[in-house]
């Protein structure tokens, strides 16, 4: 018996590592203050990458997505990544 | 009596509107296929903007963040935005 693959929608969030400079975040911070949003204390800009992956299970899709992050999607020196959620089978416990 | 402001951490997700071209997404899609990840059916790239906002309540922080999205963070013609979650008071129901 072979598992029928299904399509999973995962979202990967890639963020600049804490402590590293984030020039786009700084630019947005300054623009928001210039517009009067002085209550903004910090802005960090990352990428939200939505992936649709054909896999036999959600676990398999997540494992492949993690590999893709390590190999291509995130810079291992400057960025952190997190697989935020999946549409087919909502993940519990990893929303921050 | 005046409400003491607290700091709220909200995350805004800005994504290219469905149907519009997404050149960074296409580039990542092609790179993943070149690396052998042929099970990837689609890639869309958006921004994940983490905001820290001082406000009297979570609702107030969200309302201000929505204004910021409309005025600066999202392009009203080509992008959609969504306020995904907050750290101080996790929001229910708007995780996709």
N, CA and C atoms of all chains as a GROMACS GRO file, in nm:
protein
  576
    1UNK      N    1   0.084  -0.120   0.000
    1UNK     CA    2   0.000   0.000   0.000
    1UNK      C    3   0.088   0.125   0.000
    2UNK      N    4   0.052   0.218  -0.085
    2UNK     CA    5   0.133   0.339  -0.094
    2UNK      C    6   0.048   0.458  -0.050
    3UNK      N    7   0.108   0.545   0.031
    3UNK     CA    8   0.032   0.662   0.074
    3UNK      C    9   0.009   0.756  -0.044
    4UNK      N   10  -0.112   0.803  -0.056
    4UNK     CA   11  -0.146   0.900  -0.159
    4UNK      C   12  -0.090   1.036  -0.116
    5UNK      N   13  -0.008   1.100  -0.200
    5UNK     CA   14   0.039   1.231  -0.154
    5UNK      C   15  -0.072   1.336  -0.156
    6UNK      N   16  -0.064   1.426  -0.063
    6UNK     CA   17  -0.159   1.538  -0.059
    6UNK      C   18  -0.078   1.666  -0.066
    7UNK      N   19  -0.145   1.775  -0.090
    7UNK     CA   20  -0.074   1.902  -0.098
    7UNK      C   21  -0.086   1.976   0.034
    8UNK      N   22   0.028   2.014   0.090
    8UNK     CA   23   0.031   2.085   0.216
    8UNK      C   24   0.080   2.226   0.194
    9UNK      N   25   0.015   2.320   0.260
    9UNK     CA   26   0.058   2.459   0.250
    9UNK      C   27   0.126   2.495   0.382
   10UNK      N   28   0.256   2.518   0.376
   10UNK     CA   29   0.331   2.554   0.495
   10UNK      C   30   0.376   2.698   0.483
   11UNK      N   31   0.386   2.765   0.595
   11UNK     CA   32   0.444   2.896   0.589
   11UNK      C   33   0.572   2.902   0.670
   12UNK      N   34   0.675   2.951   0.603
   12UNK     CA   35   0.806   2.962   0.665
   12UNK      C   36   0.830   3.110   0.695
   13UNK      N   37   0.875   3.137   0.816
   13UNK     CA   38   0.911   3.275   0.849
   13UNK      C   39   1.061   3.283   0.869
   14UNK      N   40   1.126   3.367   0.791
   14UNK     CA   41   1.270   3.384   0.799
   14UNK      C   42   1.296   3.524   0.854
   15UNK      N   43   1.366   3.532   0.967
   15UNK     CA   44   1.385   3.661   1.032
   15UNK      C   45   1.532   3.689   1.058
   16UNK      N   46   1.570   3.817   1.054
   16UNK     CA   47   1.710   3.851   1.086
   16UNK      C   48   1.738   3.809   1.230
   17UNK      N   49   1.853   3.750   1.252
   17UNK     CA   50   1.888   3.701   1.386
   17UNK      C   51   1.894   3.819   1.484
   18UNK      N   52   1.847   3.793   1.606
   18UNK     CA   53   1.847   3.898   1.709
   18UNK      C   54   1.989   3.952   1.727
   19UNK      N   55   1.999   4.083   1.739
   19UNK     CA   56   2.130   4.143   1.761
   19UNK      C   57   2.195   4.188   1.632
   20UNK      N   58   2.152   4.134   1.519
   20UNK     CA   59   2.208   4.180   1.391
   20UNK      C   60   2.131   4.302   1.342
   21UNK      N   61   2.201   4.385   1.270
   21UNK     CA   62   2.136   4.502   1.212
   21UNK      C   63   2.028   4.458   1.114
   22UNK      N   64   1.923   4.537   1.104
   22UNK     CA   65   1.814   4.509   1.013
   22UNK      C   66   1.779   4.640   0.941
   23UNK      N   67   1.855   4.673   0.836
   23UNK     CA   68   1.835   4.804   0.771
   23UNK      C   69   1.692   4.828   0.722
   24UNK      N   70   1.622   4.729   0.660
   24UNK     CA   71   1.484   4.759   0.620
   24UNK      C   72   1.395   4.790   0.741
   25UNK      N   73   1.418   4.719   0.850
   25UNK     CA   74   1.341   4.745   0.972
   25UNK      C   75   1.367   4.885   1.023
   26UNK      N   76   1.492   4.928   1.018
   26UNK     CA   77   1.525   5.062   1.066
   26UNK      C   78   1.461   5.169   0.978
   27UNK      N   79   1.461   5.145   0.847
   27UNK     CA   80   1.400   5.241   0.754
   27UNK      C   81   1.251   5.254   0.781
   28UNK      N   82   1.184   5.140   0.805
   28UNK     CA   83   1.040   5.145   0.833
   28UNK      C   84   1.015   5.214   0.966
   29UNK      N   85   1.097   5.184   1.065
   29UNK     CA   86   1.084   5.249   1.196
   29UNK      C   87   1.091   5.401   1.181
   30UNK      N   88   1.189   5.448   1.105
   30UNK     CA   89   1.205   5.592   1.088
   30UNK      C   90   1.088   5.652   1.010
   31UNK      N   91   1.041   5.580   0.908
   31UNK     CA   92   0.927   5.631   0.830
   31UNK      C   93   0.802   5.638   0.916
   32UNK      N   94   0.781   5.537   1.000
   32UNK     CA   95   0.663   5.539   1.088
   32UNK      C   96   0.670   5.655   1.186
   33UNK      N   97   0.788   5.679   1.243
   33UNK     CA   98   0.802   5.793   1.334
   33UNK      C   99   0.777   5.924   1.261
   34UNK      N  100   0.826   5.934   1.138
   34UNK     CA  101   0.806   6.057   1.060
   34UNK      C  102   0.657   6.079   1.032
   35UNK      N  103   0.581   5.970   1.024
   35UNK     CA  104   0.436   5.981   1.000
   35UNK      C  105   0.359   6.004   1.131
   36UNK      N  106   0.428   6.008   1.243
   36UNK     CA  107   0.362   6.036   1.369
   36UNK      C  108   0.337   5.913   1.456
   37UNK      N  109   0.376   5.796   1.410
   37UNK     CA  110   0.356   5.676   1.490
   37UNK      C  111   0.470   5.658   1.589
   38UNK      N  112   0.478   5.751   1.684
   38UNK     CA  113   0.592   5.752   1.776
   38UNK      C  114   0.582   5.643   1.882
   39UNK      N  115   0.466   5.577   1.889
   39UNK     CA  116   0.453   5.469   1.987
   39UNK      C  117   0.518   5.339   1.940
   40UNK      N  118   0.571   5.341   1.818
   40UNK     CA  119   0.640   5.222   1.767
   40UNK      C  120   0.780   5.215   1.828
   41UNK      N  121   0.806   5.107   1.900
   41UNK     CA  122   0.933   5.095   1.972
   41UNK      C  123   1.036   5.015   1.893
   42UNK      N  124   0.990   4.928   1.805
   42UNK     CA  125   1.085   4.847   1.729
   42UNK      C  126   1.017   4.787   1.607
   43UNK      N  127   1.094   4.770   1.501
   43UNK     CA  128   1.045   4.706   1.378
   43UNK      C  129   1.153   4.612   1.329
   44UNK      N  130   1.114   4.489   1.300
   44UNK     CA  131   1.207   4.393   1.238
   44UNK      C  132   1.137   4.336   1.116
   45UNK      N  133   1.210   4.326   1.007
   45UNK     CA  134   1.150   4.279   0.883
   45UNK      C  135   1.209   4.145   0.843
   46UNK      N  136   1.123   4.048   0.823
   46UNK     CA  137   1.165   3.918   0.775
   46UNK      C  138   1.086   3.879   0.652
   47UNK      N  139   1.105   3.754   0.610
   47UNK     CA  140   1.030   3.706   0.495
   47UNK      C  141   0.925   3.605   0.540
   48UNK      N  142   0.810   3.610   0.475
   48UNK     CA  143   0.705   3.510   0.497
   48UNK      C  144   0.693   3.432   0.367
   49UNK      N  145   0.742   3.310   0.367
   49UNK     CA  146   0.745   3.231   0.244
   49UNK      C  147   0.638   3.122   0.253
   50UNK      N  148   0.540   3.130   0.164
   50UNK     CA  149   0.434   3.029   0.162
   50UNK      C  150   0.472   2.922   0.061
   51UNK      N  151   0.479   2.798   0.109
   51UNK     CA  152   0.519   2.685   0.023
   51UNK      C  153   0.401   2.591   0.007
   52UNK      N  154   0.378   2.544  -0.116
   52UNK     CA  155   0.286   2.433  -0.134
   52UNK      C  156   0.367   2.311  -0.174
   53UNK      N  157   0.355   2.206  -0.093
   53UNK     CA  158   0.440   2.089  -0.107
   53UNK      C  159   0.353   1.964  -0.115
   54UNK      N  160   0.381   1.879  -0.214
   54UNK     CA  161   0.314   1.749  -0.222
   54UNK      C  162   0.391   1.650  -0.137
   55UNK      N  163   0.324   1.588  -0.041
   55UNK     CA  164   0.392   1.495   0.048
   55UNK      C  165   0.292   1.393   0.099
   56UNK      N  166   0.348   1.284   0.153
   56UNK     CA  167   0.262   1.176   0.201
   56UNK      C  168   0.195   1.211   0.334
   57UNK      N  169   0.256   1.302   0.408
   57UNK     CA  170   0.199   1.340   0.538
   57UNK      C  171   0.246   1.481   0.571
   58UNK      N  172   0.181   1.540   0.669
   58UNK     CA  173   0.223   1.674   0.709
   58UNK      C  174   0.366   1.670   0.765
   59UNK      N  175   0.398   1.566   0.841
   59UNK     CA  176   0.532   1.555   0.898
   59UNK      C  177   0.637   1.552   0.788
   60UNK      N  178   0.607   1.475   0.681
   60UNK     CA  179   0.702   1.466   0.570
   60UNK      C  180   0.718   1.602   0.503
   61UNK      N  181   0.607   1.673   0.486
   61UNK     CA  182   0.614   1.805   0.423
   61UNK      C  183   0.698   1.901   0.507
   62UNK      N  184   0.676   1.896   0.640
   62UNK     CA  185   0.754   1.983   0.729
   62UNK      C  186   0.902   1.949   0.726
   63UNK      N  187   0.933   1.820   0.723
   63UNK     CA  188   1.074   1.778   0.722
   63UNK      C  189   1.142   1.829   0.596
   64UNK      N  190   1.072   1.820   0.482
   64UNK     CA  191   1.129   1.869   0.356
   64UNK      C  192   1.143   2.021   0.363
   65UNK      N  193   1.044   2.089   0.416
   65UNK     CA  194   1.051   2.236   0.425
   65UNK      C  195   1.170   2.279   0.512
   66UNK      N  196   1.195   2.205   0.620
   66UNK     CA  197   1.309   2.238   0.705
   66UNK      C  198   1.440   2.224   0.629
   67UNK      N  199   1.449   2.116   0.551
   67UNK     CA  200   1.568   2.097   0.467
   67UNK      C  201   1.586   2.214   0.370
   68UNK      N  202   1.474   2.255   0.307
   68UNK     CA  203   1.482   2.367   0.212
   68UNK      C  204   1.529   2.494   0.281
   69UNK      N  205   1.484   2.514   0.404
   69UNK     CA  206   1.527   2.633   0.479
   69UNK      C  207   1.677   2.628   0.500
   70UNK      N  208   1.727   2.511   0.542
   70UNK     CA  209   1.870   2.499   0.569
   70UNK      C  210   1.953   2.515   0.443
   71UNK      N  211   1.901   2.465   0.330
   71UNK     CA  212   1.981   2.467   0.208
   71UNK      C  213   1.967   2.595   0.128
   72UNK      N  214   1.851   2.659   0.133
   72UNK     CA  215   1.829   2.771   0.042
   72UNK      C  216   1.758   2.892   0.103
   73UNK      N  217   1.653   2.866   0.182
   73UNK     CA  218   1.563   2.978   0.214
   73UNK      C  219   1.618   3.072   0.320
   74UNK      N  220   1.696   3.019   0.413
   74UNK     CA  221   1.748   3.104   0.520
   74UNK      C  222   1.900   3.105   0.514
   75UNK      N  223   1.958   3.218   0.545
   75UNK     CA  224   2.103   3.230   0.555
   75UNK      C  225   2.145   3.182   0.694
   76UNK      N  226   2.224   3.075   0.702
   76UNK     CA  227   2.252   3.017   0.833
   76UNK      C  228   2.332   3.108   0.925
   77UNK      N  229   2.398   3.207   0.868
   77UNK     CA  230   2.480   3.297   0.951
   77UNK      C  231   2.398   3.412   1.008
   78UNK      N  232   2.302   3.462   0.930
   78UNK     CA  233   2.237   3.587   0.969
   78UNK      C  234   2.088   3.573   0.998
   79UNK      N  235   2.030   3.457   0.968
   79UNK     CA  236   1.884   3.448   0.980
   79UNK      C  237   1.840   3.325   1.059
   80UNK      N  238   1.727   3.340   1.123
   80UNK     CA  239   1.659   3.226   1.186
   80UNK      C  240   1.537   3.192   1.102
   81UNK      N  241   1.496   3.066   1.108
   81UNK     CA  242   1.371   3.034   1.041
   81UNK      C  243   1.281   2.954   1.135
   82UNK      N  244   1.156   2.955   1.098
   82UNK     CA  245   1.054   2.889   1.178
   82UNK      C  246   0.945   2.847   1.080
   83UNK      N  247   0.896   2.726   1.094
   83UNK     CA  248   0.784   2.684   1.010
   83UNK      C  249   0.659   2.710   1.091
   84UNK      N  250   0.581   2.807   1.042
   84UNK     CA  251   0.479   2.865   1.129
   84UNK      C  252   0.353   2.782   1.134
   85UNK      N  253   0.302   2.745   1.022
   85UNK     CA  254   0.179   2.668   1.026
   85UNK      C  255   0.153   2.603   0.892
   86UNK      N  256   0.056   2.521   0.890
   86UNK     CA  257   0.017   2.451   0.768
   86UNK      C  258  -0.134   2.461   0.756
   87UNK      N  259  -0.181   2.467   0.632
   87UNK     CA  260  -0.326   2.482   0.614
   87UNK      C  261  -0.402   2.352   0.623
   88UNK      N  262  -0.344   2.244   0.571
   88UNK     CA  263  -0.418   2.118   0.567
   88UNK      C  264  -0.443   2.061   0.704
   89UNK      N  265  -0.344   2.074   0.790
   89UNK     CA  266  -0.355   2.019   0.924
   89UNK      C  267  -0.292   2.119   1.018
   90UNK      N  268  -0.371   2.212   1.070
   90UNK     CA  269  -0.315   2.320   1.150
   90UNK      C  270  -0.228   2.264   1.262
   91UNK      N  271  -0.109   2.319   1.274
   91UNK     CA  272  -0.016   2.272   1.376
   91UNK      C  273  -0.050   2.336   1.510
   92UNK      N  274  -0.035   2.261   1.613
   92UNK     CA  275  -0.061   2.315   1.747
   92UNK      C  276   0.071   2.349   1.813
   93UNK      N  277   0.073   2.458   1.885
   93UNK     CA  278   0.183   2.482   1.976
   93UNK      C  279   0.300   2.558   1.920
   94UNK      N  280   0.305   2.582   1.790
   94UNK     CA  281   0.422   2.657   1.745
   94UNK      C  282   0.386   2.797   1.695
   95UNK      N  283   0.264   2.841   1.720
   95UNK     CA  284   0.238   2.984   1.702
   95UNK      C  285   0.304   3.053   1.819
   96UNK      N  286   0.371   3.165   1.790
   96UNK     CA  287   0.427   3.237   1.903
   96UNK      C  288   0.324   3.332   1.960
   97UNK      N  289  -0.866   5.843   3.590
   97UNK     CA  290  -0.776   5.727   3.581
   97UNK      C  291  -0.728   5.710   3.437
   98UNK      N  292  -0.599   5.690   3.425
   98UNK     CA  293  -0.543   5.674   3.291
   98UNK      C  294  -0.487   5.533   3.276
   99UNK      N  295  -0.515   5.471   3.163
   99UNK     CA  296  -0.461   5.336   3.141
   99UNK      C  297  -0.310   5.343   3.123
  100UNK      N  298  -0.242   5.254   3.189
  100UNK     CA  299  -0.096   5.244   3.173
  100UNK      C  300  -0.067   5.177   3.040
  101UNK      N  301   0.011   5.241   2.952
  101UNK     CA  302   0.039   5.171   2.827
  101UNK      C  303   0.130   5.050   2.850
  102UNK      N  304   0.110   4.948   2.770
  102UNK     CA  305   0.197   4.831   2.773
  102UNK      C  306   0.255   4.814   2.634
  103UNK      N  307   0.355   4.731   2.625
  103UNK     CA  308   0.417   4.709   2.494
  103UNK      C  309   0.361   4.582   2.431
  104UNK      N  310   0.310   4.595   2.310
  104UNK     CA  311   0.254   4.480   2.240
  104UNK      C  312   0.340   4.447   2.120
  105UNK      N  313   0.362   4.318   2.099
  105UNK     CA  314   0.438   4.274   1.984
  105UNK      C  315   0.341   4.214   1.884
  106UNK      N  316   0.322   4.280   1.772
  106UNK     CA  317   0.231   4.232   1.670
  106UNK      C  318   0.312   4.188   1.549
  107UNK      N  319   0.262   4.090   1.479
  107UNK     CA  320   0.327   4.057   1.354
  107UNK      C  321   0.233   4.079   1.238
  108UNK      N  322   0.284   4.153   1.141
  108UNK     CA  323   0.208   4.186   1.022
  108UNK      C  324   0.264   4.102   0.908
  109UNK      N  325   0.176   4.039   0.833
  109UNK     CA  326   0.220   3.965   0.715
  109UNK      C  327   0.168   4.036   0.592
  110UNK      N  328   0.259   4.076   0.504
  110UNK     CA  329   0.223   4.147   0.381
  110UNK      C  330   0.255   4.053   0.266
  111UNK      N  331   0.154   4.020   0.187
  111UNK     CA  332   0.175   3.921   0.080
  111UNK      C  333   0.130   3.976  -0.055
  112UNK      N  334   0.198   3.932  -0.164
  112UNK     CA  335   0.154   3.974  -0.296
  112UNK      C  336   0.012   3.925  -0.320
  113UNK      N  337  -0.071   4.011  -0.375
  113UNK     CA  338  -0.211   3.976  -0.398
  113UNK      C  339  -0.221   3.856  -0.494
  114UNK      N  340  -0.316   3.767  -0.466
  114UNK     CA  341  -0.333   3.648  -0.550
  114UNK      C  342  -0.355   3.689  -0.694
  115UNK      N  343  -0.290   3.618  -0.784
  115UNK     CA  344  -0.306   3.648  -0.926
  115UNK      C  345  -0.198   3.740  -0.980
  116UNK      N  346  -0.133   3.814  -0.891
  116UNK     CA  347  -0.024   3.901  -0.937
  116UNK      C  348   0.105   3.821  -0.945
  117UNK      N  349   0.192   3.860  -1.036
  117UNK     CA  350   0.322   3.796  -1.045
  117UNK      C  351   0.400   3.817  -0.916
  118UNK      N  352   0.481   3.719  -0.884
  118UNK     CA  353   0.565   3.727  -0.764
  118UNK      C  354   0.705   3.681  -0.804
  119UNK      N  355   0.786   3.771  -0.862
  119UNK     CA  356   0.917   3.728  -0.914
  119UNK      C  357   1.008   3.663  -0.810
  120UNK      N  358   1.017   3.714  -0.685
  120UNK     CA  359   1.102   3.642  -0.589
  120UNK      C  360   1.051   3.500  -0.563
  121UNK      N  361   0.919   3.484  -0.558
  121UNK     CA  362   0.862   3.351  -0.539
  121UNK      C  363   0.897   3.259  -0.654
  122UNK      N  364   0.892   3.312  -0.774
  122UNK     CA  365   0.925   3.230  -0.891
  122UNK      C  366   1.073   3.189  -0.889
  123UNK      N  367   1.158   3.282  -0.850
  123UNK     CA  368   1.302   3.252  -0.844
  123UNK      C  369   1.329   3.141  -0.742
  124UNK      N  370   1.263   3.150  -0.626
  124UNK     CA  371   1.284   3.047  -0.524
  124UNK      C  372   1.228   2.913  -0.571
  125UNK      N  373   1.112   2.917  -0.636
  125UNK     CA  374   1.052   2.794  -0.692
  125UNK      C  375   1.151   2.725  -0.786
  126UNK      N  376   1.211   2.804  -0.875
  126UNK     CA  377   1.303   2.744  -0.972
  126UNK      C  378   1.430   2.693  -0.905
  127UNK      N  379   1.479   2.767  -0.806
  127UNK     CA  380   1.599   2.722  -0.735
  127UNK      C  381   1.571   2.593  -0.660
  128UNK      N  382   1.453   2.582  -0.597
  128UNK     CA  383   1.419   2.460  -0.524
  128UNK      C  384   1.409   2.341  -0.620
  129UNK      N  385   1.348   2.362  -0.736
  129UNK     CA  386   1.340   2.252  -0.832
  129UNK      C  387   1.479   2.212  -0.880
  130UNK      N  388   1.567   2.311  -0.902
  130UNK     CA  389   1.703   2.280  -0.946
  130UNK      C  390   1.777   2.200  -0.839
  131UNK      N  391   1.742   2.219  -0.713
  131UNK     CA  392   1.805   2.144  -0.604
  131UNK      C  393   1.740   2.007  -0.584
  132UNK      N  394   1.637   1.977  -0.662
  132UNK     CA  395   1.574   1.845  -0.651
  132UNK      C  396   1.443   1.843  -0.574
  133UNK      N  397   1.399   1.957  -0.525
  133UNK     CA  398   1.273   1.962  -0.450
  133UNK      C  399   1.156   1.978  -0.546
  134UNK      N  400   1.135   1.873  -0.628
  134UNK     CA  401   1.034   1.884  -0.733
  134UNK      C  402   0.893   1.871  -0.679
  135UNK      N  403   0.878   1.836  -0.552
  135UNK     CA  404   0.744   1.826  -0.493
  135UNK      C  405   0.688   1.963  -0.455
  136UNK      N  406   0.768   2.067  -0.474
  136UNK     CA  407   0.719   2.201  -0.443
  136UNK      C  408   0.631   2.249  -0.557
  137UNK      N  409   0.505   2.278  -0.526
  137UNK     CA  410   0.409   2.314  -0.629
  137UNK      C  411   0.395   2.465  -0.644
  138UNK      N  412   0.424   2.540  -0.539
  138UNK     CA  413   0.409   2.685  -0.548
  138UNK      C  414   0.487   2.752  -0.436
  139UNK      N  415   0.538   2.870  -0.466
  139UNK     CA  416   0.608   2.951  -0.365
  139UNK      C  417   0.562   3.095  -0.380
  140UNK      N  418   0.523   3.156  -0.270
  140UNK     CA  419   0.490   3.298  -0.270
  140UNK      C  420   0.570   3.363  -0.159
  141UNK      N  421   0.627   3.478  -0.189
  141UNK     CA  422   0.712   3.544  -0.089
  141UNK      C  423   0.649   3.675  -0.044
  142UNK      N  424   0.630   3.688   0.084
  142UNK     CA  425   0.580   3.813   0.140
  142UNK      C  426   0.674   3.862   0.250
  143UNK      N  427   0.629   3.966   0.319
  143UNK     CA  428   0.710   4.020   0.428
  143UNK      C  429   0.645   3.985   0.561
  144UNK      N  430   0.729   3.957   0.659
  144UNK     CA  431   0.682   3.935   0.796
  144UNK      C  432   0.740   4.050   0.877
  145UNK      N  433   0.656   4.144   0.916
  145UNK     CA  434   0.704   4.263   0.986
  145UNK      C  435   0.663   4.254   1.132
  146UNK      N  436   0.762   4.247   1.220
  146UNK     CA  437   0.734   4.241   1.364
  146UNK      C  438   0.739   4.383   1.419
  147UNK      N  439   0.629   4.424   1.481
  147UNK     CA  440   0.618   4.559   1.535
  147UNK      C  441   0.608   4.552   1.687
  148UNK      N  442   0.679   4.639   1.757
  148UNK     CA  443   0.656   4.656   1.900
  148UNK      C  444   0.592   4.792   1.920
  149UNK      N  445   0.474   4.791   1.977
  149UNK     CA  446   0.393   4.912   1.986
  149UNK      C  447   0.351   4.934   2.131
  150UNK      N  448   0.369   5.058   2.181
  150UNK     CA  449   0.318   5.093   2.313
  150UNK      C  450   0.174   5.138   2.298
  151UNK      N  451   0.082   5.074   2.368
  151UNK     CA  452  -0.059   5.110   2.356
  151UNK      C  453  -0.130   5.075   2.486
  152UNK      N  454  -0.250   5.132   2.500
  152UNK     CA  455  -0.327   5.110   2.622
  152UNK      C  456  -0.390   4.972   2.625
  153UNK      N  457  -0.411   4.912   2.510
  153UNK     CA  458  -0.473   4.780   2.505
  153UNK      C  459  -0.430   4.711   2.377
  154UNK      N  460  -0.453   4.582   2.370
  154UNK     CA  461  -0.417   4.510   2.249
  154UNK      C  462  -0.500   4.561   2.131
  155UNK      N  463  -0.628   4.590   2.155
  155UNK     CA  464  -0.715   4.638   2.048
  155UNK      C  465  -0.658   4.769   1.991
  156UNK      N  466  -0.616   4.858   2.081
  156UNK     CA  467  -0.560   4.986   2.036
  156UNK      C  468  -0.434   4.962   1.954
  157UNK      N  469  -0.350   4.870   1.998
  157UNK     CA  470  -0.226   4.842   1.925
  157UNK      C  471  -0.258   4.788   1.785
  158UNK      N  472  -0.356   4.698   1.778
  158UNK     CA  473  -0.396   4.643   1.648
  158UNK      C  474  -0.453   4.749   1.556
  159UNK      N  475  -0.535   4.836   1.612
  159UNK     CA  476  -0.596   4.941   1.530
  159UNK      C  477  -0.488   5.030   1.470
  160UNK      N  478  -0.388   5.065   1.552
  160UNK     CA  479  -0.278   5.148   1.502
  160UNK      C  480  -0.197   5.072   1.397
  161UNK      N  481  -0.173   4.944   1.421
  161UNK     CA  482  -0.096   4.864   1.324
  161UNK      C  483  -0.170   4.857   1.190
  162UNK      N  484  -0.302   4.846   1.195
  162UNK     CA  485  -0.379   4.843   1.071
  162UNK      C  486  -0.365   4.973   0.994
  163UNK      N  487  -0.370   5.083   1.068
  163UNK     CA  488  -0.349   5.214   1.005
  163UNK      C  489  -0.212   5.222   0.938
  164UNK      N  490  -0.110   5.172   1.010
  164UNK     CA  491   0.027   5.175   0.955
  164UNK      C  492   0.036   5.093   0.827
  165UNK      N  493  -0.035   4.979   0.825
  165UNK     CA  494  -0.036   4.896   0.705
  165UNK      C  495  -0.096   4.972   0.589
  166UNK      N  496  -0.209   5.039   0.616
  166UNK     CA  497  -0.276   5.112   0.508
  166UNK      C  498  -0.192   5.228   0.458
  167UNK      N  499  -0.120   5.293   0.550
  167UNK     CA  500  -0.047   5.415   0.512
  167UNK      C  501   0.093   5.387   0.460
  168UNK      N  502   0.157   5.281   0.507
  168UNK     CA  503   0.298   5.263   0.473
  168UNK      C  504   0.340   5.120   0.442
  169UNK      N  505   0.294   5.025   0.523
  169UNK     CA  506   0.358   4.893   0.518
  169UNK      C  507   0.317   4.809   0.398
  170UNK      N  508   0.192   4.826   0.352
  170UNK     CA  509   0.145   4.745   0.240
  170UNK      C  510   0.110   4.836   0.123
  171UNK      N  511   0.136   4.790   0.004
  171UNK     CA  512   0.096   4.862  -0.117
  171UNK      C  513  -0.051   4.827  -0.146
  172UNK      N  514  -0.140   4.926  -0.141
  172UNK     CA  515  -0.283   4.893  -0.152
  172UNK      C  516  -0.322   4.834  -0.288
  173UNK      N  517  -0.240   4.853  -0.389
  173UNK     CA  518  -0.273   4.801  -0.522
  173UNK      C  519  -0.228   4.656  -0.540
  174UNK      N  520  -0.112   4.623  -0.482
  174UNK     CA  521  -0.052   4.494  -0.516
  174UNK      C  522  -0.041   4.396  -0.398
  175UNK      N  523  -0.070   4.444  -0.278
  175UNK     CA  524  -0.045   4.357  -0.163
  175UNK      C  525  -0.164   4.349  -0.068
  176UNK      N  526  -0.175   4.235  -0.003
  176UNK     CA  527  -0.270   4.220   0.106
  176UNK      C  528  -0.192   4.218   0.237
  177UNK      N  529  -0.259   4.258   0.345
  177UNK     CA  530  -0.192   4.245   0.474
  177UNK      C  531  -0.286   4.178   0.574
  178UNK      N  532  -0.223   4.128   0.676
  178UNK     CA  533  -0.295   4.055   0.779
  178UNK      C  534  -0.215   4.074   0.908
  179UNK      N  535  -0.282   4.102   1.016
  179UNK     CA  536  -0.212   4.110   1.144
  179UNK      C  537  -0.224   3.974   1.209
  180UNK      N  538  -0.109   3.908   1.219
  180UNK     CA  539  -0.114   3.765   1.244
  180UNK      C  540  -0.131   3.731   1.390
  181UNK      N  541  -0.052   3.790   1.474
  181UNK     CA  542  -0.067   3.758   1.615
  181UNK      C  543   0.006   3.859   1.700
  182UNK      N  544  -0.014   3.847   1.824
  182UNK     CA  545   0.049   3.938   1.920
  182UNK      C  546   0.104   3.853   2.032
  183UNK      N  547   0.214   3.898   2.090
  183UNK     CA  548   0.276   3.817   2.195
  183UNK      C  549   0.214   3.837   2.332
  184UNK      N  550   0.173   3.960   2.361
  184UNK     CA  551   0.123   3.987   2.496
  184UNK      C  552  -0.009   3.918   2.523
  185UNK      N  553  -0.094   3.920   2.423
  185UNK     CA  554  -0.228   3.862   2.439
  185UNK      C  555  -0.259   3.788   2.310
  186UNK      N  556  -0.226   3.659   2.305
  186UNK     CA  557  -0.241   3.584   2.180
  186UNK      C  558  -0.384   3.597   2.125
  187UNK      N  559  -0.393   3.630   1.997
  187UNK     CA  560  -0.524   3.648   1.936
  187UNK      C  561  -0.580   3.514   1.894
  188UNK      N  562  -0.709   3.499   1.909
  188UNK     CA  563  -0.773   3.375   1.866
  188UNK      C  564  -0.841   3.397   1.732
  189UNK      N  565  -0.835   3.298   1.648
  189UNK     CA  566  -0.923   3.298   1.531
  189UNK      C  567  -0.866   3.359   1.405
  190UNK      N  568  -0.755   3.430   1.411
  190UNK     CA  569  -0.708   3.484   1.284
  190UNK      C  570  -0.579   3.419   1.236
  191UNK      N  571  -0.538   3.310   1.298
  191UNK     CA  572  -0.434   3.229   1.235
  191UNK      C  573  -0.498   3.160   1.118
  192UNK      N  574  -0.428   3.157   1.004
  192UNK     CA  575  -0.485   3.080   0.894
  192UNK      C  576  -0.438   2.938   0.904
   0.00000   0.00000   0.00000
